Structure formats: structure tokens, C-alpha cells
Amino acid sequence: MKYISLLFLIPEILSGRITKEQLLDEMVKLGLTEEEKNELLKSLQDENNKV
């Protein structure tokens, strides 16, 4: 459920309109654990590498 609000940010992240720091701030607001943050960042990085 926490990830749903982050899904709306994916186009912004991929286009570069949201920085990694802004994304981390959003994750903190949602109360993600360190493990969840790392997992999400890794998946975003993998997506960026595909593009």
C-alpha cells in the first residue's frame, strides 16, 4: 500500500524532474524501512538502465 503513492512519481523520476533526494524524502514520509527503500531504489535504477 505504501508503494502506490510512489507509483505516481515514476514518470517524474524517469524524466529527471524528481531528484533522488526528493524521492528519498517521499520514502521517509511514507515510513518505508531501509530495506524497502533500497529495494525500490534498486528497481528504479534497473529501469533507468533499460531506458
C-alpha positions as CSV (number, residue, x, y, z in Angstrom):
1,M,0.0,0.0,0.0
2,K,2.9,2.3,0.7
3,Y,4.2,2.0,-2.8
4,I,1.0,3.1,-4.5
5,S,1.7,6.8,-4.0
6,L,5.3,6.3,-5.3
7,L,3.9,4.7,-8.5
8,F,2.6,8.1,-9.5
9,L,6.2,9.5,-9.2
10,I,7.8,7.0,-11.6
11,P,7.3,9.1,-14.8
12,E,8.6,12.1,-12.9
13,I,11.7,10.1,-11.7
14,L,12.4,8.6,-15.1
15,S,12.2,12.0,-16.8
16,G,14.5,13.5,-14.2
17,R,12.1,16.0,-12.8
18,I,12.4,14.5,-9.4
19,T,15.8,14.0,-7.9
20,K,17.0,11.0,-5.9
21,E,16.9,13.2,-2.7
22,Q,13.3,14.2,-3.3
23,L,12.4,10.5,-3.8
24,L,14.2,9.6,-0.6
25,D,12.2,12.4,1.2
26,E,8.9,10.9,-0.1
27,M,10.0,7.4,1.1
28,V,10.7,8.8,4.6
29,K,7.3,10.5,4.7
30,L,5.7,7.1,3.8
31,G,7.6,5.4,6.6
32,L,9.4,2.9,4.4
33,T,12.0,0.7,6.1
34,E,15.7,0.9,5.0
35,E,15.3,-2.4,3.2
36,E,12.2,-1.2,1.3
37,K,14.0,1.9,0.3
38,N,17.0,0.0,-1.0
39,E,14.8,-2.4,-2.9
40,L,12.8,0.4,-4.5
41,L,15.9,2.3,-5.5
42,K,17.5,-0.8,-7.0
43,S,14.4,-1.4,-9.1
44,L,14.3,2.2,-10.3
45,Q,18.0,2.0,-11.2
46,D,17.3,-1.2,-13.1
47,E,14.5,0.6,-15.0
48,N,16.8,3.5,-15.8
49,N,19.4,1.2,-17.2
50,K,16.8,-0.3,-19.6
51,V,15.9,3.1,-21.0
